[in-house]
Amino acid sequence: MGTEQVFPFSVVSVVEDVLQHQGGRLSDVNLASRKAEEASLRRYEAAGWLRKTVGVVGGKDLPAEPSEENFRLGLRSGIILCNVLNRIQPGAVLKVVEAPNDSVLIPDGAALSAFQYFENVRNFLVAAEEMGLPTFEASDLEQGGKSSRVVNCVLALKSYAEWKQGGKIGIWKYGGIGSSKPPISGKTLLRKNSEPFMKSLWTMPSGDRDAMSDHSLNNDSGHDRTEGGSFPSLHSLVRAYLCDKRPEEIPMVVESLLSKVVEEFERRMQLQHETLKITQEENIPSEVECSISKATSVDEEMEEKEDSQELQVKEELEEESYDTYNGHDESSSQYFKKQELVEQQNKSIQELKTIVYQTKSGMKFLQKRYQEEVIYLSKHLHTLASAASGYHKVLEENRKLYNQVQDLKGNIRVYCRVRPFLGDQPSYYSSVSNVEEGSISIITPPKYGKEGKKTFNFNRAFGPSATQAEVFSDMQPLIRSVLDGYNVCIFAYGQTGSGKTHTMSGPNELTEETLGVNYRALGDLFLLSEQRKDTIFYDISVQMLEIYNEQVRDLLTTDGANKRYPSLY
């Protein structure tokens, strides 16, 4: 047999670390499961007592072993609670609003009767508080409520009923959760059943124990004794880890534990191998790297180099002094040369030390300066972020106020524009008497020899001299509402030759002054979107239609065959 490998760490310590890690991780899970189990048993006890008190028919909405949700839904109407309280304390709740005969379990979120919800639950809580029972909130019976307080109230009512049936001996006082005896769990039996397995696991013949002690303890003594670890501590950890396991679970648990021990063992071996490799690489001489990060080691290297050079020079000088007896002239010249060389080297070393010190000081100054700039920039960015957030809030408020003003002016606005006379038409044929800002007066045909007038009111009236810019200026605010998500429709209506095309598009030869509403609206849209490009991205599409003689035409198509839309009739 080959020689056994001596590991640089204790195998027992590996097992102890794995057991401590697994035991700590499982303790929280066991505690949570025990709490959930205890809460379920208390809920079952409360539900069973309620069903027993009101009867199976009265407690049909409450299962014998309900979940937390079913328990809450069963008591949500307050009927069961009021009936139970009246049986224990007759007349405690004078009026109980019963559910319809065909009532079923009301799902969560369904509309309850106002009397059932408020009257029954409120009357029960008032009576329970007068009796000195711990109460709960009405919201605890809703989704997300604390059903534990409802369970506590029911169990207190049960304790009060038992005290009353026992002859009211002494003063009744509910002790809360601690007063009810917890049910006997099966964990105690499982622990007793698992103890023989633990004893058999750690019981072995004396000869085997001595053999194991001669081999394992010799290898582990250097680690376990110094770290405080020993076989008794490992024995206690294994017992604590397996004490709450069932017998049929122990083989799988041990197998899982062994796999984790092997993984931890391999991880430590790999770590030890990497550490050894790094140590070997550090022992290999390498060239000196002149960097600022290794400036602290340069001083020591320079001092060692200086000492070695001085020692070497001293040895050479001693050898030369021995030869001076044979050649005085030659040895004296060599001695002075060596001395000059040593002085030059000492001077160079001092210069290098000065450079290194200056470099370290400069790096510290730059690092401090960089940290100060980072702190300043972070504060400045925080200020800018706060200002930007406030700006966006103000901008959003301005948009809302702007659109509210537009709504106050009217969702539907009607404008009237009087077309000027053409060049060959005399102006005295005009039937328009007067054009004001919001009204227009028309001359009516004479009747009974008298000339009449009629006045029509609009949101805005434009005379014959109104320009295209004046017409667009009153409806320009509506264009901004389009970018805020509102639907805006602008159309011209009138008989043939009244100037609809001129108002909406403009003349054949367009200039900046003669542009119609369509062109000006599109230009305003693109201008606003360009101004807001840093905050909002807009996707703009345009479609221009014409309705003429009950036909819809697309004005943006170039194909004459497809220009006319199909008739809607």
NORVENWO-V352917 format. One record per pair of residues at least 12 apart in sequence whose ideal C-beta (glycine too) atoms are under 10 Angstrom apart, sorted by the first residue. I is the first residue (numbers start at 1). J is the second residue. Records with the same first field share a line. If there is no record, write none. Layout:
I: J ; J
This chain:
4: 215 ; 219
5: 219
6: 218 ; 219 ; 222
7: 219 ; 220 ; 223 ; 265 ; 268 ; 269 ; 272
8: 222 ; 223 ; 268 ; 269 ; 272 ; 273 ; 275 ; 276
9: 220 ; 222 ; 223 ; 227 ; 265 ; 268 ; 269 ; 271 ; 272
10: 216 ; 219 ; 220 ; 221 ; 222 ; 223 ; 224 ; 225 ; 226 ; 227 ; 229 ; 268
11: 216 ; 219 ; 220 ; 223 ; 224 ; 261 ; 265 ; 268
12: 216 ; 217 ; 219 ; 220 ; 223 ; 224 ; 227 ; 229 ; 230 ; 231 ; 233 ; 234
13: 220 ; 223 ; 224 ; 227 ; 228 ; 229 ; 234 ; 264 ; 268
14: 260 ; 261 ; 262 ; 263 ; 264 ; 265 ; 267 ; 268 ; 269
15: 229 ; 234 ; 237 ; 238 ; 257 ; 258 ; 260 ; 261 ; 264 ; 265
16: 224 ; 227 ; 229 ; 230 ; 233 ; 234 ; 236 ; 237 ; 238 ; 261
17: 229 ; 237 ; 260 ; 261 ; 264 ; 268
18: 237 ; 241 ; 257 ; 258 ; 259 ; 260 ; 261 ; 262 ; 263 ; 264 ; 265
19: 233 ; 234 ; 236 ; 237 ; 238 ; 240 ; 241 ; 242 ; 257 ; 260 ; 261
20: 237 ; 240 ; 241
21: 260 ; 264
22: 237 ; 241 ; 253 ; 256 ; 257 ; 260
23: 237 ; 238 ; 240 ; 241
26: 241 ; 244
27: 240
30: 187 ; 244
34: 182 ; 185 ; 187
36: 68
37: 182 ; 183 ; 185
38: 177 ; 180 ; 182 ; 183 ; 185
39: 68 ; 147 ; 148 ; 151 ; 177
40: 65 ; 66 ; 67 ; 68 ; 71
41: 65 ; 180 ; 182 ; 183 ; 185
42: 148 ; 151 ; 152 ; 154 ; 155 ; 177 ; 180 ; 182 ; 183
43: 65 ; 66 ; 67 ; 68 ; 70 ; 71 ; 72 ; 147 ; 148 ; 150 ; 151 ; 154 ; 155
44: 63 ; 64 ; 65 ; 66 ; 71 ; 151 ; 183
45: 151 ; 154 ; 155 ; 158 ; 180 ; 183
46: 62 ; 66 ; 71 ; 75 ; 147 ; 150 ; 151 ; 152 ; 153 ; 154 ; 155 ; 156 ; 157 ; 158
47: 59 ; 62 ; 63 ; 64 ; 65 ; 66 ; 70 ; 71 ; 74 ; 75 ; 80 ; 151 ; 154
48: 62 ; 63 ; 64 ; 65 ; 66 ; 158
49: 84 ; 154 ; 155 ; 157 ; 158 ; 161 ; 162
50: 62 ; 71 ; 74 ; 75 ; 80 ; 81 ; 83 ; 84 ; 154 ; 157 ; 158
51: 63 ; 64 ; 66 ; 74 ; 80 ; 84
52: 64 ; 84 ; 158
53: 80 ; 83 ; 84 ; 85 ; 87 ; 88 ; 154 ; 157 ; 158 ; 161
54: 79 ; 80 ; 81 ; 82 ; 83 ; 84 ; 86 ; 87
55: 83 ; 87
58: 79 ; 80 ; 83 ; 84 ; 87
59: 74 ; 75 ; 79 ; 80 ; 83 ; 84
60: 74 ; 80 ; 103 ; 104 ; 105
61: 73 ; 74 ; 75 ; 76 ; 77 ; 79 ; 80 ; 99 ; 103 ; 104 ; 105 ; 106
62: 74 ; 75 ; 80 ; 105
63: 105
66: 147
67: 147
68: 145 ; 146 ; 147 ; 148 ; 150 ; 151
69: 108 ; 143 ; 147
70: 105
71: 141 ; 147 ; 150 ; 151 ; 154
72: 108 ; 140 ; 141 ; 142 ; 143 ; 144 ; 145 ; 146 ; 147 ; 150
73: 105 ; 106 ; 107 ; 108 ; 110 ; 141 ; 143
74: 105 ; 106 ; 141
75: 120 ; 121 ; 124 ; 140 ; 141 ; 147 ; 150 ; 151 ; 153 ; 154
76: 105 ; 106 ; 108 ; 110 ; 112 ; 116 ; 117 ; 120 ; 121 ; 138 ; 141 ; 142 ; 143 ; 145
77: 96 ; 97 ; 98 ; 99 ; 103 ; 105 ; 106 ; 112 ; 113 ; 115 ; 116 ; 117 ; 120 ; 121 ; 141
78: 93 ; 96 ; 97 ; 112 ; 115 ; 116 ; 117 ; 118 ; 119 ; 120 ; 121 ; 122 ; 123 ; 124 ; 125 ; 138 ; 141
79: 96 ; 97 ; 98 ; 99 ; 103 ; 116 ; 120 ; 121 ; 124
80: 96 ; 120 ; 124 ; 154
81: 93 ; 96 ; 120 ; 121 ; 123 ; 124 ; 125 ; 127 ; 128 ; 141 ; 150 ; 153 ; 154 ; 157
82: 94 ; 95 ; 96 ; 97 ; 98 ; 119 ; 120 ; 121 ; 123 ; 124 ; 127
83: 96 ; 98 ; 120 ; 124
84: 124 ; 154 ; 157 ; 158 ; 161
85: 123 ; 124 ; 127 ; 128 ; 131 ; 133 ; 157 ; 160 ; 161
86: 124 ; 127
87: 161
88: 131 ; 157 ; 158 ; 160 ; 161 ; 162 ; 164 ; 165
89: 127 ; 128 ; 130 ; 131 ; 157 ; 160 ; 161 ; 164
91: 127
92: 123 ; 124 ; 126 ; 127 ; 128 ; 130 ; 131
93: 119 ; 120 ; 122 ; 123 ; 124 ; 126 ; 127 ; 128
94: 123 ; 127
95: 115 ; 119 ; 120 ; 123
96: 115 ; 116 ; 119 ; 120 ; 123 ; 124
97: 113 ; 114 ; 115 ; 116 ; 117 ; 118 ; 119 ; 120 ; 123
98: 115 ; 116 ; 120
99: 112 ; 113 ; 116 ; 120
100: 113
103: 116
108: 142 ; 143
109: 142 ; 143
112: 141
117: 138 ; 141 ; 142
118: 138
121: 136 ; 137 ; 138 ; 140 ; 141
122: 138
124: 136 ; 138 ; 153 ; 157
125: 137 ; 138 ; 153
128: 153 ; 154 ; 156 ; 157 ; 160
131: 156 ; 157 ; 160 ; 172
132: 156 ; 160 ; 172 ; 173 ; 174
133: 152 ; 153 ; 154 ; 155 ; 156 ; 157 ; 159 ; 160 ; 172 ; 174
134: 149 ; 152 ; 153 ; 155 ; 156 ; 157 ; 174 ; 176
135: 149 ; 150 ; 152 ; 153 ; 156
136: 148 ; 149 ; 150 ; 151 ; 152 ; 153 ; 154
137: 149 ; 150
140: 153
148: 177
151: 177
152: 174 ; 176 ; 177 ; 180
153: 174
155: 174 ; 176 ; 177 ; 179 ; 180
156: 172 ; 173 ; 174 ; 175 ; 176 ; 179 ; 180
157: 174
158: 174 ; 180
159: 172 ; 173 ; 174 ; 175 ; 179 ; 180
160: 172 ; 173 ; 174
186: 246
187: 243 ; 244 ; 245 ; 246
188: 244
189: 246
190: 243 ; 244 ; 245 ; 246 ; 247 ; 249
191: 242 ; 243 ; 244 ; 245 ; 246
192: 243
193: 245 ; 246 ; 247 ; 250
194: 239 ; 242 ; 243 ; 244 ; 245 ; 246 ; 247 ; 249 ; 250
195: 239 ; 242 ; 243
196: 247
197: 242 ; 245 ; 247 ; 250 ; 251 ; 254
198: 235 ; 238 ; 239 ; 241 ; 242 ; 243 ; 245 ; 250
199: 239
201: 235 ; 238 ; 239 ; 242 ; 250 ; 254
202: 231 ; 234 ; 235 ; 238 ; 239
209: 231
212: 231
213: 231
216: 231
217: 230 ; 231
238: 254 ; 257
241: 253 ; 254 ; 257
242: 254 ; 257
288: 301
290: 356 ; 359
291: 359
292: 356 ; 359 ; 360 ; 362 ; 363 ; 366
293: 363
294: 356
295: 355 ; 356 ; 357 ; 359 ; 360 ; 363
296: 356 ; 360
297: 356
298: 352 ; 353 ; 355 ; 356 ; 357 ; 359 ; 360
299: 349 ; 352 ; 353 ; 356 ; 357 ; 360
301: 352
302: 348 ; 349 ; 350 ; 352 ; 353 ; 356
303: 349 ; 353
305: 345 ; 349 ; 352
306: 342 ; 345 ; 346 ; 348 ; 349 ; 350 ; 353
309: 341 ; 342 ; 345 ; 346 ; 349
310: 342 ; 345 ; 346
312: 338 ; 342
313: 338 ; 339 ; 341 ; 342 ; 345
314: 338 ; 342
316: 334 ; 335 ; 338 ; 341 ; 342
317: 331 ; 334 ; 335 ; 338 ; 339 ; 342
319: 331
320: 332 ; 334 ; 335 ; 338
321: 335
388: 535
391: 535
392: 535
395: 532 ; 535 ; 536
396: 484
399: 480 ; 481 ; 483 ; 484 ; 485
400: 484
402: 477 ; 480 ; 481 ; 484
403: 477 ; 480 ; 481 ; 484 ; 485 ; 486
405: 477
406: 477 ; 478 ; 480 ; 481 ; 484 ; 486 ; 488
407: 481 ; 486
409: 459 ; 477 ; 478
410: 459
411: 486
412: 459 ; 489
413: 458 ; 459 ; 460 ; 474 ; 475 ; 478 ; 490
414: 456 ; 457 ; 458 ; 459 ; 460 ; 461 ; 493
415: 458 ; 459 ; 460 ; 461 ; 462 ; 471 ; 474 ; 475 ; 490 ; 492 ; 503
416: 435 ; 438 ; 439 ; 440 ; 456 ; 457 ; 458 ; 459 ; 460 ; 461 ; 462 ; 463 ; 494
417: 435 ; 440 ; 458 ; 460 ; 461 ; 462 ; 463 ; 464 ; 466 ; 470 ; 471 ; 492 ; 494 ; 498 ; 499 ; 500 ; 502 ; 503
418: 430 ; 431 ; 432 ; 435 ; 440 ; 461 ; 462 ; 463 ; 464 ; 465 ; 466 ; 498 ; 499
419: 464 ; 494 ; 497 ; 498 ; 499 ; 500 ; 502 ; 503
420: 463 ; 464 ; 465 ; 466 ; 499
421: 464
422: 497
427: 464
430: 442 ; 443 ; 464
431: 443 ; 444 ; 445
432: 461 ; 463 ; 464
433: 451 ; 453 ; 454 ; 455
434: 453 ; 455 ; 461 ; 463
435: 461 ; 462 ; 463 ; 464 ; 465 ; 466
436: 455 ; 457 ; 458 ; 461 ; 463
437: 458 ; 459 ; 460 ; 461 ; 462
438: 456 ; 457 ; 458 ; 459 ; 460 ; 461
439: 455 ; 456 ; 457 ; 458 ; 460 ; 461
440: 454 ; 455 ; 456 ; 457 ; 458 ; 461 ; 462 ; 463
441: 453 ; 454 ; 455 ; 456 ; 461
442: 454 ; 455 ; 456
459: 474 ; 475
460: 473 ; 474 ; 475
462: 474 ; 503
464: 499
466: 503
467: 513 ; 514
468: 502 ; 503 ; 506 ; 507 ; 511 ; 512 ; 513 ; 514 ; 515 ; 516 ; 517 ; 519 ; 520
469: 512 ; 513 ; 514 ; 515 ; 520
471: 503 ; 504 ; 516 ; 517 ; 520
472: 490 ; 503 ; 515 ; 516 ; 517 ; 518 ; 519 ; 520 ; 521 ; 523 ; 524
473: 520
475: 488 ; 490 ; 517 ; 520 ; 521
476: 517 ; 520 ; 521 ; 524
477: 524
478: 490 ; 521 ; 524
479: 517 ; 520 ; 521 ; 522 ; 523 ; 524 ; 525 ; 527 ; 528
480: 524 ; 525 ; 528
482: 521 ; 524 ; 525 ; 528 ; 538 ; 540
483: 524 ; 525 ; 528 ; 529 ; 532 ; 536 ; 538 ; 540
484: 528 ; 536
488: 521
490: 504 ; 517 ; 518 ; 521
491: 504 ; 517 ; 545 ; 547
492: 504 ; 505 ; 516 ; 517 ; 518
496: 548
500: 516 ; 546
501: 516 ; 546
502: 514 ; 516
503: 516 ; 517 ; 518
504: 516 ; 517 ; 518 ; 519 ; 521 ; 544 ; 546
505: 517 ; 518 ; 519 ; 544 ; 555
506: 518 ; 519 ; 520
518: 542 ; 544 ; 555
521: 542
522: 540 ; 542 ; 544
525: 538 ; 540 ; 542
526: 538 ; 540
542: 556
543: 555 ; 556
544: 556 ; 557
545: 565
546: 563 ; 564 ; 565
547: 565
548: 564
550: 567 ; 568 ; 569
551: 563 ; 564 ; 565 ; 566 ; 567 ; 568
552: 564 ; 565 ; 566 ; 567 ; 568
553: 565
